[in-house]
Amino acid sequence: MQHDTSPHQLVLAGKKRLVQTASAVLCYSRMLFFQCFPNFQRFDCKVFLSEALAYYGGACATLMIDNTHVVVLKGTGASMIPVPEMANFAERYDFVFRAHELGDANRSARVERPFHYIENNFFPGRTFSDWADLNAQARAWCDKVNGKYKRHLRAVPRELFAVEKLRLKSLPVWVPEVYRLQQRIVDVEGYVSLHTNRYSVPADWVGRNVEVRETRDRVEIGNGRKSISHVRVIDPIGQRVTTKEHRPPRGSGLKRSDPPPEETTLSQLAPDLLGYVTALKKRGRKQTTLALRHLLRMIREYPSGPLREAIAEAERYGLFDLDRVERMVLRRIAHDYFRLKNDDDTGGNDDGGA
């Protein structure tokens, strides 16, 4: 099978734009399958190849590609080494990537001709409402042309495919969905940003680290055992995707008179530091929420004794720069948690450091 991509102009949602057309052609029957993407990265490549192999119902032993950075780690032609991510993907379907030799005039012969055919027979006169409509029409068009008689083949691709399919490798019984995993922090408005688009989460997730799982059609956001799902916006257009349930009813949100949630947590973990917290809110150098989060992190990470000694000293001298307070804590725990060199060490005289 040969695979390649090519840019094409089309009308999508009423606007003329450039898309990346990815195609895969079986080299015996010339069965064609193609789909369109706003850009073509490794995630998109794995999504496309998964759909192509499912369309054919099997895999060839070799997938011929151009020397594209999407697949190639280093080398060219026969010496090409694929990136581990793509090599693992190929291993799942029991095929190998092979790159064309540089300068080979026929290196993409079986996919370049279909690109010309697609550009002059599929795109002209067609409009598409969205990406789903575009790729659904592309699949239907492939079904149609694969059943037509080809003069240069003197046969119908689908009839030749009946023989070729017997030689394809069977697909795995279970294939996990292609996904891209990322880490995000929920912003103060209750959204998670992904490729400039923003997806809503419950209001009580604000400020938390979440795991974002991006698939072909969905964006799943996980917070511990809880997870929510949104329809994926394919284009990076700065769109907000909001679920009504994620926005609290009017009047039920946090009131200005209510203490921030970080202060409530501090009062539970360290009630003896509330005096310093009150003074920090008035005289701290950082924005209040950031300062409270910084202090909360210190309480969770550092030993209680040295931390309280440092805060008591800071409060006595009116010091509310938490970066300096944290250094005071580190000096107090240095000898207990870090090994420092001194004059007695065999390494020579060294003033040491944490």
Contacts in CASP RR format, 6 or more apart in sequence:
PFRMAT RR
TARGET T0000
AUTHOR 0000-0000-0000
METHOD contacts of the structure
MODEL  1
MQHDTSPHQLVLAGKKRLVQTASAVLCYSRMLFFQCFPNFQRFDCKVFLS
EALAYYGGACATLMIDNTHVVVLKGTGASMIPVPEMANFAERYDFVFRAH
ELGDANRSARVERPFHYIENNFFPGRTFSDWADLNAQARAWCDKVNGKYK
RHLRAVPRELFAVEKLRLKSLPVWVPEVYRLQQRIVDVEGYVSLHTNRYS
VPADWVGRNVEVRETRDRVEIGNGRKSISHVRVIDPIGQRVTTKEHRPPR
GSGLKRSDPPPEETTLSQLAPDLLGYVTALKKRGRKQTTLALRHLLRMIR
EYPSGPLREAIAEAERYGLFDLDRVERMVLRRIAHDYFRLKNDDDTGGND
DGGA
1 24 0 8 1.000
1 25 0 8 1.000
1 26 0 8 1.000
1 27 0 8 1.000
1 52 0 8 1.000
1 56 0 8 1.000
1 59 0 8 1.000
1 60 0 8 1.000
1 62 0 8 1.000
1 63 0 8 1.000
1 64 0 8 1.000
2 24 0 8 1.000
2 25 0 8 1.000
2 27 0 8 1.000
2 63 0 8 1.000
2 64 0 8 1.000
2 65 0 8 1.000
2 108 0 8 1.000
2 110 0 8 1.000
2 111 0 8 1.000
3 22 0 8 1.000
3 23 0 8 1.000
3 24 0 8 1.000
3 25 0 8 1.000
3 49 0 8 1.000
3 52 0 8 1.000
3 63 0 8 1.000
3 64 0 8 1.000
3 65 0 8 1.000
3 111 0 8 1.000
4 22 0 8 1.000
4 23 0 8 1.000
4 65 0 8 1.000
4 66 0 8 1.000
4 108 0 8 1.000
4 111 0 8 1.000
4 112 0 8 1.000
4 115 0 8 1.000
5 20 0 8 1.000
5 21 0 8 1.000
5 22 0 8 1.000
5 23 0 8 1.000
5 40 0 8 1.000
5 68 0 8 1.000
6 20 0 8 1.000
6 21 0 8 1.000
6 23 0 8 1.000
6 115 0 8 1.000
7 18 0 8 1.000
7 19 0 8 1.000
7 20 0 8 1.000
7 21 0 8 1.000
8 18 0 8 1.000
8 19 0 8 1.000
8 21 0 8 1.000
8 36 0 8 1.000
8 118 0 8 1.000
8 119 0 8 1.000
8 123 0 8 1.000
9 16 0 8 1.000
9 17 0 8 1.000
9 18 0 8 1.000
9 19 0 8 1.000
9 123 0 8 1.000
10 16 0 8 1.000
10 17 0 8 1.000
10 19 0 8 1.000
10 36 0 8 1.000
10 123 0 8 1.000
10 126 0 8 1.000
10 128 0 8 1.000
10 134 0 8 1.000
11 17 0 8 1.000
11 126 0 8 1.000
11 127 0 8 1.000
11 128 0 8 1.000
12 19 0 8 1.000
12 127 0 8 1.000
12 128 0 8 1.000
12 130 0 8 1.000
12 131 0 8 1.000
12 134 0 8 1.000
13 128 0 8 1.000
13 129 0 8 1.000
13 130 0 8 1.000
14 127 0 8 1.000
19 36 0 8 1.000
19 37 0 8 1.000
19 38 0 8 1.000
19 134 0 8 1.000
20 36 0 8 1.000
20 37 0 8 1.000
20 38 0 8 1.000
20 39 0 8 1.000
20 40 0 8 1.000
20 44 0 8 1.000
21 34 0 8 1.000
21 35 0 8 1.000
21 36 0 8 1.000
21 115 0 8 1.000
21 118 0 8 1.000
22 34 0 8 1.000
22 35 0 8 1.000
22 36 0 8 1.000
22 37 0 8 1.000
22 40 0 8 1.000
22 44 0 8 1.000
22 45 0 8 1.000
22 48 0 8 1.000
23 32 0 8 1.000
23 33 0 8 1.000
23 34 0 8 1.000
23 111 0 8 1.000
23 114 0 8 1.000
23 115 0 8 1.000
23 118 0 8 1.000
24 32 0 8 1.000
24 33 0 8 1.000
24 34 0 8 1.000
24 48 0 8 1.000
24 49 0 8 1.000
24 52 0 8 1.000
24 111 0 8 1.000
25 31 0 8 1.000
25 32 0 8 1.000
25 33 0 8 1.000
25 110 0 8 1.000
25 111 0 8 1.000
25 114 0 8 1.000
26 56 0 8 1.000
26 60 0 8 1.000
26 161 0 8 1.000
26 164 0 8 1.000
27 60 0 8 1.000
27 64 0 8 1.000
27 110 0 8 1.000
28 160 0 8 1.000
28 163 0 8 1.000
28 164 0 8 1.000
29 157 0 8 1.000
29 158 0 8 1.000
29 160 0 8 1.000
29 161 0 8 1.000
29 163 0 8 1.000
29 164 0 8 1.000
30 110 0 8 1.000
30 150 0 8 1.000
30 153 0 8 1.000
30 157 0 8 1.000
30 160 0 8 1.000
31 56 0 8 1.000
31 146 0 8 1.000
31 157 0 8 1.000
31 158 0 8 1.000
31 160 0 8 1.000
31 161 0 8 1.000
31 164 0 8 1.000
32 114 0 8 1.000
32 142 0 8 1.000
32 145 0 8 1.000
32 146 0 8 1.000
32 157 0 8 1.000
33 51 0 8 1.000
33 52 0 8 1.000
33 55 0 8 1.000
33 56 0 8 1.000
33 139 0 8 1.000
33 142 0 8 1.000
34 114 0 8 1.000
34 118 0 8 1.000
34 138 0 8 1.000
34 142 0 8 1.000
35 48 0 8 1.000
35 51 0 8 1.000
35 135 0 8 1.000
35 138 0 8 1.000
35 139 0 8 1.000
36 131 0 8 1.000
36 134 0 8 1.000
36 135 0 8 1.000
36 138 0 8 1.000
37 44 0 8 1.000
37 48 0 8 1.000
37 234 0 8 1.000
38 131 0 8 1.000
38 234 0 8 1.000
38 235 0 8 1.000
38 236 0 8 1.000
40 70 0 8 1.000
41 70 0 8 1.000
42 70 0 8 1.000
42 71 0 8 1.000
42 83 0 8 1.000
42 85 0 8 1.000
42 86 0 8 1.000
43 178 0 8 1.000
43 180 0 8 1.000
43 214 0 8 1.000
45 70 0 8 1.000
45 71 0 8 1.000
45 86 0 8 1.000
46 86 0 8 1.000
46 89 0 8 1.000
46 178 0 8 1.000
47 178 0 8 1.000
47 216 0 8 1.000
49 63 0 8 1.000
49 89 0 8 1.000
50 175 0 8 1.000
50 178 0 8 1.000
53 59 0 8 1.000
53 93 0 8 1.000
53 171 0 8 1.000
54 171 0 8 1.000
55 139 0 8 1.000
55 142 0 8 1.000
56 161 0 8 1.000
56 165 0 8 1.000
56 168 0 8 1.000
57 165 0 8 1.000
57 168 0 8 1.000
57 171 0 8 1.000
58 93 0 8 1.000
58 165 0 8 1.000
58 168 0 8 1.000
58 169 0 8 1.000
58 170 0 8 1.000
58 171 0 8 1.000
59 93 0 8 1.000
59 94 0 8 1.000
59 95 0 8 1.000
59 168 0 8 1.000
59 169 0 8 1.000
59 171 0 8 1.000
60 95 0 8 1.000
60 168 0 8 1.000
60 169 0 8 1.000
61 94 0 8 1.000
61 95 0 8 1.000
61 96 0 8 1.000
61 169 0 8 1.000
62 95 0 8 1.000
62 96 0 8 1.000
62 98 0 8 1.000
63 90 0 8 1.000
63 95 0 8 1.000
63 96 0 8 1.000
63 97 0 8 1.000
63 98 0 8 1.000
64 98 0 8 1.000
64 99 0 8 1.000
64 100 0 8 1.000
65 71 0 8 1.000
65 72 0 8 1.000
65 97 0 8 1.000
65 98 0 8 1.000
65 99 0 8 1.000
65 100 0 8 1.000
66 99 0 8 1.000
66 100 0 8 1.000
66 107 0 8 1.000
66 108 0 8 1.000
67 75 0 8 1.000
67 76 0 8 1.000
67 77 0 8 1.000
67 80 0 8 1.000
67 99 0 8 1.000
67 100 0 8 1.000
67 102 0 8 1.000
70 86 0 8 1.000
71 82 0 8 1.000
71 83 0 8 1.000
71 86 0 8 1.000
71 97 0 8 1.000
71 99 0 8 1.000
72 80 0 8 1.000
72 81 0 8 1.000
72 82 0 8 1.000
72 83 0 8 1.000
72 99 0 8 1.000
73 81 0 8 1.000
73 82 0 8 1.000
73 83 0 8 1.000
73 84 0 8 1.000
74 80 0 8 1.000
74 81 0 8 1.000
75 81 0 8 1.000
75 99 0 8 1.000
76 99 0 8 1.000
76 101 0 8 1.000
76 102 0 8 1.000
77 98 0 8 1.000
77 99 0 8 1.000
77 100 0 8 1.000
77 101 0 8 1.000
77 102 0 8 1.000
78 98 0 8 1.000
78 99 0 8 1.000
78 101 0 8 1.000
80 97 0 8 1.000
80 98 0 8 1.000
80 99 0 8 1.000
82 90 0 8 1.000
82 97 0 8 1.000
86 97 0 8 1.000
87 97 0 8 1.000
90 96 0 8 1.000
90 97 0 8 1.000
92 172 0 8 1.000
92 175 0 8 1.000
93 169 0 8 1.000
93 171 0 8 1.000
93 172 0 8 1.000
94 169 0 8 1.000
95 169 0 8 1.000
100 107 0 8 1.000
100 108 0 8 1.000
101 107 0 8 1.000
117 145 0 8 1.000
121 145 0 8 1.000
122 138 0 8 1.000
122 141 0 8 1.000
126 137 0 8 1.000
128 134 0 8 1.000
128 137 0 8 1.000
131 234 0 8 1.000
131 235 0 8 1.000
145 157 0 8 1.000
146 156 0 8 1.000
146 157 0 8 1.000
146 158 0 8 1.000
146 161 0 8 1.000
147 156 0 8 1.000
147 157 0 8 1.000
147 158 0 8 1.000
148 156 0 8 1.000
148 157 0 8 1.000
149 155 0 8 1.000
149 156 0 8 1.000
150 156 0 8 1.000
150 157 0 8 1.000
153 160 0 8 1.000
177 215 0 8 1.000
177 216 0 8 1.000
178 215 0 8 1.000
178 216 0 8 1.000
179 213 0 8 1.000
179 214 0 8 1.000
179 215 0 8 1.000
180 213 0 8 1.000
180 214 0 8 1.000
180 215 0 8 1.000
181 211 0 8 1.000
181 212 0 8 1.000
181 213 0 8 1.000
181 214 0 8 1.000
182 194 0 8 1.000
182 211 0 8 1.000
182 212 0 8 1.000
182 214 0 8 1.000
183 209 0 8 1.000
183 210 0 8 1.000
183 211 0 8 1.000
183 212 0 8 1.000
184 192 0 8 1.000
184 193 0 8 1.000
184 194 0 8 1.000
184 209 0 8 1.000
184 210 0 8 1.000
184 212 0 8 1.000
184 221 0 8 1.000
185 207 0 8 1.000
185 208 0 8 1.000
185 209 0 8 1.000
185 210 0 8 1.000
186 192 0 8 1.000
186 201 0 8 1.000
186 205 0 8 1.000
186 206 0 8 1.000
186 207 0 8 1.000
186 208 0 8 1.000
186 210 0 8 1.000
187 193 0 8 1.000
187 198 0 8 1.000
187 206 0 8 1.000
187 207 0 8 1.000
188 206 0 8 1.000
188 207 0 8 1.000
188 289 0 8 1.000
190 200 0 8 1.000
190 201 0 8 1.000
190 203 0 8 1.000
190 205 0 8 1.000
190 206 0 8 1.000
190 246 0 8 1.000
191 198 0 8 1.000
191 199 0 8 1.000
191 200 0 8 1.000
191 201 0 8 1.000
191 240 0 8 1.000
192 198 0 8 1.000
192 199 0 8 1.000
192 201 0 8 1.000
192 210 0 8 1.000
192 212 0 8 1.000
192 221 0 8 1.000
194 212 0 8 1.000
194 214 0 8 1.000
194 219 0 8 1.000
195 233 0 8 1.000
195 236 0 8 1.000
196 236 0 8 1.000
196 237 0 8 1.000
196 238 0 8 1.000
197 233 0 8 1.000
197 236 0 8 1.000
197 237 0 8 1.000
197 238 0 8 1.000
197 239 0 8 1.000
197 240 0 8 1.000
197 241 0 8 1.000
198 238 0 8 1.000
198 239 0 8 1.000
198 240 0 8 1.000
198 241 0 8 1.000
199 219 0 8 1.000
199 221 0 8 1.000
199 230 0 8 1.000
199 241 0 8 1.000
200 230 0 8 1.000
200 240 0 8 1.000
200 241 0 8 1.000
200 242 0 8 1.000
200 243 0 8 1.000
200 246 0 8 1.000
200 247 0 8 1.000
201 210 0 8 1.000
201 221 0 8 1.000
201 223 0 8 1.000
201 228 0 8 1.000
201 246 0 8 1.000
202 228 0 8 1.000
202 245 0 8 1.000
202 246 0 8 1.000
203 246 0 8 1.000
203 247 0 8 1.000
203 248 0 8 1.000
203 253 0 8 1.000
205 223 0 8 1.000
208 223 0 8 1.000
210 221 0 8 1.000
210 222 0 8 1.000
210 223 0 8 1.000
211 221 0 8 1.000
211 222 0 8 1.000
211 223 0 8 1.000
212 219 0 8 1.000
212 220 0 8 1.000
212 221 0 8 1.000
212 222 0 8 1.000
213 219 0 8 1.000
213 220 0 8 1.000
213 221 0 8 1.000
213 222 0 8 1.000
214 220 0 8 1.000
214 232 0 8 1.000
215 232 0 8 1.000
216 232 0 8 1.000
217 231 0 8 1.000
217 232 0 8 1.000
218 229 0 8 1.000
218 230 0 8 1.000
218 231 0 8 1.000
218 232 0 8 1.000
219 229 0 8 1.000
219 230 0 8 1.000
219 231 0 8 1.000
219 232 0 8 1.000
219 241 0 8 1.000
220 227 0 8 1.000
220 228 0 8 1.000
220 229 0 8 1.000
220 230 0 8 1.000
221 227 0 8 1.000
221 228 0 8 1.000
221 229 0 8 1.000
221 230 0 8 1.000
222 228 0 8 1.000
228 243 0 8 1.000
228 246 0 8 1.000
230 241 0 8 1.000
230 243 0 8 1.000
231 241 0 8 1.000
233 239 0 8 1.000
233 241 0 8 1.000
254 260 0 8 1.000
254 261 0 8 1.000
259 267 0 8 1.000
260 288 0 8 1.000
260 289 0 8 1.000
260 292 0 8 1.000
262 289 0 8 1.000
262 292 0 8 1.000
262 293 0 8 1.000
262 296 0 8 1.000
263 277 0 8 1.000
263 281 0 8 1.000
263 292 0 8 1.000
265 296 0 8 1.000
266 273 0 8 1.000
266 274 0 8 1.000
266 277 0 8 1.000
266 292 0 8 1.000
266 295 0 8 1.000
266 296 0 8 1.000
266 299 0 8 1.000
267 274 0 8 1.000
267 277 0 8 1.000
269 296 0 8 1.000
269 299 0 8 1.000
269 300 0 8 1.000
270 299 0 8 1.000
272 308 0 8 1.000
273 295 0 8 1.000
273 299 0 8 1.000
273 308 0 8 1.000
273 311 0 8 1.000
275 315 0 8 1.000
276 311 0 8 1.000
276 314 0 8 1.000
276 315 0 8 1.000
277 292 0 8 1.000
277 295 0 8 1.000
279 315 0 8 1.000
279 318 0 8 1.000
279 320 0 8 1.000
280 291 0 8 1.000
280 292 0 8 1.000
280 295 0 8 1.000
280 320 0 8 1.000
280 322 0 8 1.000
281 288 0 8 1.000
281 291 0 8 1.000
281 292 0 8 1.000
283 318 0 8 1.000
283 320 0 8 1.000
284 291 0 8 1.000
284 320 0 8 1.000
284 321 0 8 1.000
284 322 0 8 1.000
285 291 0 8 1.000
285 320 0 8 1.000
285 321 0 8 1.000
286 294 0 8 1.000
286 322 0 8 1.000
291 322 0 8 1.000
294 322 0 8 1.000
294 326 0 8 1.000
295 322 0 8 1.000
298 307 0 8 1.000
298 322 0 8 1.000
298 325 0 8 1.000
298 326 0 8 1.000
298 329 0 8 1.000
299 307 0 8 1.000
302 329 0 8 1.000
302 333 0 8 1.000
303 333 0 8 1.000
303 336 0 8 1.000
306 329 0 8 1.000
306 332 0 8 1.000
306 333 0 8 1.000
307 329 0 8 1.000
309 332 0 8 1.000
310 325 0 8 1.000
310 328 0 8 1.000
310 329 0 8 1.000
310 332 0 8 1.000
311 325 0 8 1.000
313 319 0 8 1.000
313 328 0 8 1.000
314 320 0 8 1.000
314 324 0 8 1.000
314 325 0 8 1.000
314 328 0 8 1.000
319 325 0 8 1.000
330 354 0 8 1.000
331 354 0 8 1.000
334 340 0 8 1.000
334 353 0 8 1.000
334 354 0 8 1.000
338 353 0 8 1.000
338 354 0 8 1.000
340 352 0 8 1.000
340 353 0 8 1.000
340 354 0 8 1.000
341 347 0 8 1.000
341 348 0 8 1.000
341 350 0 8 1.000
341 352 0 8 1.000
342 350 0 8 1.000
342 352 0 8 1.000
343 349 0 8 1.000
END
